[in-house]
Amino acid sequence: MHEMSLSQSMLEIIQEHAVADGFQSVKVVRLEIGALSCVEPEALGFCFDSVTRGTVAEGAALDIIRVPGHAWCWTCSRIVDIERHGDPCPGCCGHQMQTRTGNEMKIKELEVA
Ligand SMILES: [Zn+2]
């Protein structure tokens, strides 16, 4: 399951930070998720809860920020925002698009106690 491996890598990052910064528990994990990443926020929350049990991140809330994807439009010759794979260009409604970003997921901030 996609969300399960994401949760595990998030936990690894959080644990590295906990060691480096010396905090005992995490209250909020602020995440940026690309609109094209196919991450289901509900499934991610569920997996995150289960992998973090007994760790510094136990009980932490996920605050998910959706960031739009970016694609290059060959017709407009510029980068445009898209919400989903296969969306037409918002400028010219064309489909001559090449996805640039939007698949990424990263931890933006941790609120710790
Ligand atoms: Zn266009």
Backbone and ligand atoms as CSV (ligand in chain L), in Angstrom:
chain,resi,resn,atom,element,x,y,z
A,1,MET,N,N,0.845,-1.207,0.000
A,1,MET,CA,C,0.000,0.000,0.000
A,1,MET,C,C,0.877,1.253,0.000
A,2,HIS,N,N,0.585,2.113,-0.930
A,2,HIS,CA,C,1.302,3.363,-1.168
A,2,HIS,C,C,1.404,4.223,0.102
A,3,GLU,N,N,0.266,4.437,0.762
A,3,GLU,CA,C,0.222,5.310,1.936
A,3,GLU,C,C,1.008,4.732,3.102
A,4,MET,N,N,1.071,3.386,3.163
A,4,MET,CA,C,1.788,2.744,4.253
A,4,MET,C,C,3.288,3.025,4.152
A,5,SER,N,N,3.850,2.898,2.952
A,5,SER,CA,C,5.294,3.144,2.816
A,5,SER,C,C,5.600,4.635,2.986
A,6,LEU,N,N,4.673,5.482,2.566
A,6,LEU,CA,C,4.864,6.923,2.783
A,6,LEU,C,C,4.897,7.230,4.277
A,7,SER,N,N,3.973,6.611,5.022
A,7,SER,CA,C,3.912,6.842,6.465
A,7,SER,C,C,5.204,6.399,7.139
A,8,GLN,N,N,5.727,5.269,6.683
A,8,GLN,CA,C,6.967,4.770,7.263
A,8,GLN,C,C,8.134,5.708,6.986
A,9,SER,N,N,8.209,6.233,5.769
A,9,SER,CA,C,9.328,7.139,5.505
A,9,SER,C,C,9.144,8.465,6.231
A,10,MET,N,N,7.886,8.902,6.411
A,10,MET,CA,C,7.654,10.104,7.210
A,10,MET,C,C,8.123,9.901,8.639
A,11,LEU,N,N,7.787,8.729,9.194
A,11,LEU,CA,C,8.176,8.434,10.572
A,11,LEU,C,C,9.696,8.434,10.717
A,12,GLU,N,N,10.399,7.870,9.724
A,12,GLU,CA,C,11.862,7.867,9.778
A,12,GLU,C,C,12.420,9.283,9.817
A,13,ILE,N,N,11.840,10.158,8.999
A,13,ILE,CA,C,12.292,11.555,8.964
A,13,ILE,C,C,12.024,12.218,10.323
A,14,ILE,N,N,10.828,11.977,10.865
A,14,ILE,CA,C,10.467,12.571,12.159
A,14,ILE,C,C,11.407,12.082,13.260
A,15,GLN,N,N,11.726,10.786,13.224
A,15,GLN,CA,C,12.613,10.240,14.258
A,15,GLN,C,C,14.028,10.810,14.161
A,16,GLU,N,N,14.477,11.038,12.925
A,16,GLU,CA,C,15.789,11.681,12.758
A,16,GLU,C,C,15.785,13.086,13.355
A,17,HIS,N,N,14.695,13.809,13.100
A,17,HIS,CA,C,14.568,15.157,13.660
A,17,HIS,C,C,14.500,15.126,15.183
A,18,ALA,N,N,13.796,14.127,15.716
A,18,ALA,CA,C,13.650,14.011,17.169
A,18,ALA,C,C,15.011,13.826,17.824
A,19,VAL,N,N,15.867,13.012,17.196
A,19,VAL,CA,C,17.211,12.787,17.722
A,19,VAL,C,C,18.041,14.066,17.584
A,20,ALA,N,N,17.981,14.686,16.414
A,20,ALA,CA,C,18.794,15.872,16.148
A,20,ALA,C,C,18.363,17.065,17.002
A,21,ASP,N,N,17.045,17.255,17.154
A,21,ASP,CA,C,16.530,18.448,17.843
A,21,ASP,C,C,16.149,18.179,19.294
A,22,GLY,N,N,16.121,16.921,19.692
A,22,GLY,CA,C,15.858,16.575,21.077
A,22,GLY,C,C,14.435,16.788,21.573
A,23,PHE,N,N,13.452,16.649,20.690
A,23,PHE,CA,C,12.071,16.760,21.199
A,23,PHE,C,C,11.511,15.386,21.545
A,24,GLN,N,N,10.479,15.401,22.415
A,24,GLN,CA,C,9.927,14.151,22.948
A,24,GLN,C,C,8.662,13.704,22.236
A,25,SER,N,N,7.901,14.659,21.728
A,25,SER,CA,C,6.677,14.260,21.045
A,25,SER,C,C,6.295,15.297,20.002
A,26,VAL,N,N,5.537,14.829,19.038
A,26,VAL,CA,C,5.117,15.684,17.925
A,26,VAL,C,C,3.608,15.899,18.038
A,27,LYS,N,N,3.199,17.167,17.927
A,27,LYS,CA,C,1.766,17.448,17.993
A,27,LYS,C,C,1.130,17.502,16.608
A,28,VAL,N,N,1.803,18.209,15.706
A,28,VAL,CA,C,1.252,18.364,14.356
A,28,VAL,C,C,2.353,18.140,13.320
A,29,VAL,N,N,2.023,17.397,12.306
A,29,VAL,CA,C,2.930,17.225,11.167
A,29,VAL,C,C,2.286,17.936,9.977
A,30,ARG,N,N,2.956,18.994,9.524
A,30,ARG,CA,C,2.422,19.729,8.374
A,30,ARG,C,C,3.085,19.195,7.112
A,31,LEU,N,N,2.232,18.725,6.224
A,31,LEU,CA,C,2.709,18.026,5.031
A,31,LEU,C,C,2.283,18.752,3.769
A,32,GLU,N,N,3.168,18.800,2.825
A,32,GLU,CA,C,2.780,19.287,1.503
A,32,GLU,C,C,2.657,18.090,0.580
A,33,ILE,N,N,1.493,17.972,-0.029
A,33,ILE,CA,C,1.263,16.847,-0.926
A,33,ILE,C,C,0.890,17.381,-2.305
A,34,GLY,N,N,1.637,16.970,-3.290
A,34,GLY,CA,C,1.351,17.371,-4.663
A,34,GLY,C,C,0.003,16.831,-5.106
A,35,ALA,N,N,-0.748,17.661,-5.830
A,35,ALA,CA,C,-2.094,17.280,-6.268
A,35,ALA,C,C,-2.075,16.052,-7.176
A,36,LEU,N,N,-0.941,15.762,-7.787
A,36,LEU,CA,C,-0.875,14.641,-8.728
A,36,LEU,C,C,-0.305,13.371,-8.105
A,37,SER,N,N,-0.080,13.407,-6.785
A,37,SER,CA,C,0.627,12.306,-6.152
A,37,SER,C,C,-0.242,11.087,-5.861
A,38,CYS,N,N,-1.562,11.207,-6.033
A,38,CYS,CA,C,-2.484,10.087,-5.789
A,38,CYS,C,C,-2.495,9.651,-4.335
A,39,VAL,N,N,-2.108,10.533,-3.419
A,39,VAL,CA,C,-2.161,10.179,-2.009
A,39,VAL,C,C,-3.568,10.477,-1.488
A,40,GLU,N,N,-4.142,9.491,-0.835
A,40,GLU,CA,C,-5.466,9.632,-0.252
A,40,GLU,C,C,-5.278,10.111,1.189
A,41,PRO,N,N,-5.643,11.378,1.493
A,41,PRO,CA,C,-5.354,11.904,2.834
A,41,PRO,C,C,-5.927,11.044,3.958
A,42,GLU,N,N,-7.120,10.506,3.761
A,42,GLU,CA,C,-7.743,9.689,4.807
A,42,GLU,C,C,-6.952,8.403,5.049
A,43,ALA,N,N,-6.547,7.758,3.955
A,43,ALA,CA,C,-5.769,6.522,4.065
A,43,ALA,C,C,-4.406,6.818,4.683
A,44,LEU,N,N,-3.835,7.951,4.311
A,44,LEU,CA,C,-2.536,8.326,4.863
A,44,LEU,C,C,-2.647,8.532,6.375
A,45,GLY,N,N,-3.703,9.202,6.815
A,45,GLY,CA,C,-3.908,9.437,8.241
A,45,GLY,C,C,-4.026,8.131,9.004
A,46,PHE,N,N,-4.751,7.210,8.422
A,46,PHE,CA,C,-4.958,5.909,9.054
A,46,PHE,C,C,-3.633,5.140,9.174
A,47,CYS,N,N,-2.871,5.105,8.096
A,47,CYS,CA,C,-1.576,4.404,8.099
A,47,CYS,C,C,-0.598,5.085,9.045
A,48,PHE,N,N,-0.622,6.415,9.027
A,48,PHE,CA,C,0.291,7.165,9.880
A,48,PHE,C,C,0.027,6.846,11.348
A,49,ASP,N,N,-1.264,6.814,11.722
A,49,ASP,CA,C,-1.632,6.460,13.101
A,49,ASP,C,C,-1.094,5.097,13.494
A,50,SER,N,N,-1.172,4.140,12.571
A,50,SER,CA,C,-0.757,2.795,12.949
A,50,SER,C,C,0.767,2.646,12.993
A,51,VAL,N,N,1.506,3.296,12.063
A,51,VAL,CA,C,2.971,3.141,12.130
A,51,VAL,C,C,3.610,3.947,13.258
A,52,THR,N,N,2.922,4.994,13.731
A,52,THR,CA,C,3.539,5.851,14.747
A,52,THR,C,C,3.223,5.409,16.170
A,53,ARG,N,N,2.413,4.380,16.317
A,53,ARG,CA,C,2.071,3.895,17.650
A,53,ARG,C,C,3.343,3.538,18.429
A,54,GLY,N,N,3.451,4.118,19.625
A,54,GLY,CA,C,4.617,3.824,20.455
A,54,GLY,C,C,5.865,4.619,20.084
A,55,THR,N,N,5.734,5.604,19.189
A,55,THR,CA,C,6.884,6.421,18.788
A,55,THR,C,C,6.664,7.876,19.225
A,56,VAL,N,N,7.661,8.733,18.951
A,56,VAL,CA,C,7.522,10.160,19.291
A,56,VAL,C,C,6.358,10.814,18.558
A,57,ALA,N,N,5.942,10.219,17.459
A,57,ALA,CA,C,4.883,10.831,16.647
A,57,ALA,C,C,3.499,10.268,16.963
A,58,GLU,N,N,3.419,9.452,18.007
A,58,GLU,CA,C,2.116,8.882,18.349
A,58,GLU,C,C,1.105,9.984,18.651
A,59,GLY,N,N,-0.064,9.885,18.046
A,59,GLY,CA,C,-1.140,10.845,18.306
A,59,GLY,C,C,-0.984,12.175,17.580
A,60,ALA,N,N,0.074,12.316,16.788
A,60,ALA,CA,C,0.267,13.570,16.066
A,60,ALA,C,C,-0.817,13.741,15.001
A,61,ALA,N,N,-1.249,14.992,14.823
A,61,ALA,CA,C,-2.252,15.279,13.804
A,61,ALA,C,C,-1.542,15.578,12.484
A,62,LEU,N,N,-2.151,15.171,11.405
A,62,LEU,CA,C,-1.604,15.493,10.087
A,62,LEU,C,C,-2.331,16.717,9.548
A,63,ASP,N,N,-1.555,17.708,9.165
A,63,ASP,CA,C,-2.134,18.899,8.549
A,63,ASP,C,C,-1.665,18.901,7.096
A,64,ILE,N,N,-2.574,18.571,6.206
A,64,ILE,CA,C,-2.178,18.345,4.816
A,64,ILE,C,C,-2.460,19.571,3.948
A,65,ILE,N,N,-1.421,20.045,3.310
A,65,ILE,CA,C,-1.544,21.174,2.397
A,65,ILE,C,C,-1.414,20.632,0.983
A,66,ARG,N,N,-2.455,20.805,0.183
A,66,ARG,CA,C,-2.405,20.335,-1.201
A,66,ARG,C,C,-1.717,21.390,-2.059
A,67,VAL,N,N,-0.715,21.001,-2.772
A,67,VAL,CA,C,-0.084,21.948,-3.688
A,67,VAL,C,C,-0.403,21.533,-5.123
A,68,PRO,N,N,-0.733,22.497,-5.976
A,68,PRO,CA,C,-1.107,22.130,-7.343
A,68,PRO,C,C,0.076,21.560,-8.105
A,69,GLY,N,N,-0.244,20.761,-9.102
A,69,GLY,CA,C,0.797,20.255,-9.973
A,69,GLY,C,C,1.151,21.290,-11.024
A,70,HIS,N,N,2.330,21.160,-11.572
A,70,HIS,CA,C,2.752,22.065,-12.631
A,70,HIS,C,C,3.026,21.265,-13.894
A,71,ALA,N,N,2.587,21.818,-14.994
A,71,ALA,CA,C,2.861,21.174,-16.274
A,71,ALA,C,C,3.275,22.231,-17.284
A,72,TRP,N,N,4.070,21.789,-18.215
A,72,TRP,CA,C,4.502,22.666,-19.305
A,72,TRP,C,C,3.490,22.520,-20.431
A,73,CYS,N,N,2.936,23.650,-20.884
A,73,CYS,CA,C,2.028,23.613,-22.035
A,73,CYS,C,C,2.813,24.007,-23.277
A,74,TRP,N,N,2.854,23.093,-24.249
A,74,TRP,CA,C,3.610,23.349,-25.483
A,74,TRP,C,C,2.942,24.434,-26.306
A,75,THR,N,N,1.611,24.523,-26.210
A,75,THR,CA,C,0.874,25.522,-26.996
A,75,THR,C,C,1.117,26.930,-26.463
A,76,CYS,N,N,1.009,27.065,-25.130
A,76,CYS,CA,C,1.197,28.386,-24.514
A,76,CYS,C,C,2.677,28.688,-24.247
A,77,SER,N,N,3.520,27.671,-24.321
A,77,SER,CA,C,4.947,27.813,-23.986
A,77,SER,C,C,5.156,28.382,-22.594
A,78,ARG,N,N,4.389,27.858,-21.646
A,78,ARG,CA,C,4.611,28.273,-20.265
A,78,ARG,C,C,4.169,27.174,-19.298
A,79,ILE,N,N,4.579,27.353,-18.029
A,79,ILE,CA,C,4.196,26.425,-16.962
A,79,ILE,C,C,2.817,26.825,-16.442
A,80,VAL,N,N,1.925,25.850,-16.332
A,80,VAL,CA,C,0.578,26.121,-15.815
A,80,VAL,C,C,0.270,25.191,-14.639
A,81,ASP,N,N,-0.719,25.573,-13.815
A,81,ASP,CA,C,-1.156,24.743,-12.682
A,81,ASP,C,C,-2.198,23.735,-13.144
A,82,ILE,N,N,-2.058,22.500,-12.717
A,82,ILE,CA,C,-3.111,21.515,-12.983
A,82,ILE,C,C,-3.438,20.757,-11.699
A,83,GLU,N,N,-4.662,20.286,-11.595
A,83,GLU,CA,C,-5.128,19.597,-10.399
A,83,GLU,C,C,-4.990,18.082,-10.516
A,84,ARG,N,N,-5.043,17.572,-11.729
A,84,ARG,CA,C,-5.039,16.122,-11.946
A,84,ARG,C,C,-4.273,15.794,-13.216
A,85,HIS,N,N,-3.781,14.578,-13.277
A,85,HIS,CA,C,-3.186,14.105,-14.532
A,85,HIS,C,C,-4.264,14.119,-15.602
A,86,GLY,N,N,-3.934,14.580,-16.779
A,86,GLY,CA,C,-4.889,14.568,-17.875
A,86,GLY,C,C,-5.760,15.812,-17.942
A,87,ASP,N,N,-5.610,16.721,-16.972
A,87,ASP,CA,C,-6.364,17.968,-17.036
A,87,ASP,C,C,-5.892,18.786,-18.235
A,88,PRO,N,N,-6.831,19.496,-18.887
A,88,PRO,CA,C,-6.401,20.370,-19.975
A,88,PRO,C,C,-5.706,21.616,-19.439
A,89,CYS,N,N,-4.996,22.292,-20.288
A,89,CYS,CA,C,-4.340,23.538,-19.919
A,89,CYS,C,C,-5.390,24.596,-19.584
A,90,PRO,N,N,-5.246,25.282,-18.427
A,90,PRO,CA,C,-6.223,26.320,-18.064
A,90,PRO,C,C,-6.141,27.541,-18.990
A,91,GLY,N,N,-5.044,27.660,-19.713
A,91,GLY,CA,C,-4.885,28.805,-20.607
A,91,GLY,C,C,-5.536,28.601,-21.970
A,92,CYS,N,N,-5.287,27.444,-22.580
A,92,CYS,CA,C,-5.751,27.245,-23.956
A,92,CYS,C,C,-6.664,26.024,-24.094
A,93,CYS,N,N,-6.935,25.327,-22.961
A,93,CYS,CA,C,-7.765,24.112,-22.964
A,93,CYS,C,C,-7.153,22.977,-23.791
A,94,GLY,N,N,-5.897,23.087,-24.110
A,94,GLY,CA,C,-5.242,22.049,-24.912
A,94,GLY,C,C,-4.707,20.919,-24.051
A,95,HIS,N,N,-4.261,19.879,-24.694
A,95,HIS,CA,C,-3.717,18.723,-23.978
A,95,HIS,C,C,-2.256,18.457,-24.322
A,96,GLN,N,N,-1.606,19.420,-24.921
A,96,GLN,CA,C,-0.185,19.258,-25.237
A,96,GLN,C,C,0.621,19.624,-23.990
A,97,MET,N,N,0.520,18.728,-22.991
A,97,MET,CA,C,1.063,19.064,-21.686
A,97,MET,C,C,2.125,18.071,-21.266
A,98,GLN,N,N,3.091,18.566,-20.532
A,98,GLN,CA,C,4.106,17.698,-19.957
A,98,GLN,C,C,4.205,18.013,-18.459
A,99,THR,N,N,3.900,17.016,-17.650
A,99,THR,CA,C,3.896,17.223,-16.205
A,99,THR,C,C,5.305,17.504,-15.683
A,100,ARG,N,N,5.415,18.516,-14.850
A,100,ARG,CA,C,6.726,18.859,-14.281
A,100,ARG,C,C,6.799,18.497,-12.797
A,101,THR,N,N,5.848,18.979,-12.006
A,101,THR,CA,C,5.845,18.686,-10.574
A,101,THR,C,C,4.416,18.392,-10.136
A,102,GLY,N,N,4.291,17.938,-8.900
A,102,GLY,CA,C,2.958,17.653,-8.372
A,102,GLY,C,C,2.894,16.258,-7.783
A,103,ASN,N,N,3.956,15.472,-7.984
A,103,ASN,CA,C,3.972,14.111,-7.442
A,103,ASN,C,C,4.672,14.037,-6.092
A,104,GLU,N,N,5.233,15.144,-5.658
A,104,GLU,CA,C,6.055,15.097,-4.471
A,104,GLU,C,C,5.241,15.167,-3.177
A,105,MET,N,N,5.863,14.701,-2.120
A,105,MET,CA,C,5.277,14.823,-0.809
A,105,MET,C,C,6.396,15.163,0.140
A,106,LYS,N,N,6.250,16.202,0.940
A,106,LYS,CA,C,7.312,16.506,1.889
A,106,LYS,C,C,6.768,17.079,3.192
A,107,ILE,N,N,7.536,16.867,4.244
A,107,ILE,CA,C,7.178,17.425,5.537
A,107,ILE,C,C,7.658,18.859,5.551
A,108,LYS,N,N,6.726,19.763,5.746
A,108,LYS,CA,C,7.055,21.185,5.705
A,108,LYS,C,C,7.442,21.676,7.093
A,109,GLU,N,N,6.746,21.167,8.101
A,109,GLU,CA,C,6.940,21.682,9.445
A,109,GLU,C,C,6.492,20.666,10.485
A,110,LEU,N,N,7.139,20.682,11.625
A,110,LEU,CA,C,6.698,19.838,12.745
A,110,LEU,C,C,6.410,20.733,13.937
A,111,GLU,N,N,5.245,20.551,14.532
A,111,GLU,CA,C,4.978,21.231,15.803
A,111,GLU,C,C,5.259,20.234,16.891
A,112,VAL,N,N,6.221,20.545,17.732
A,112,VAL,CA,C,6.670,19.564,18.718
A,112,VAL,C,C,6.398,20.043,20.141
A,113,ALA,N,N,6.429,19.096,21.060
A,113,ALA,CA,C,6.213,19.458,22.457
A,113,ALA,C,C,7.496,19.243,23.231
L,1,ZN,ZN,ZN,-1.972,26.072,-22.937
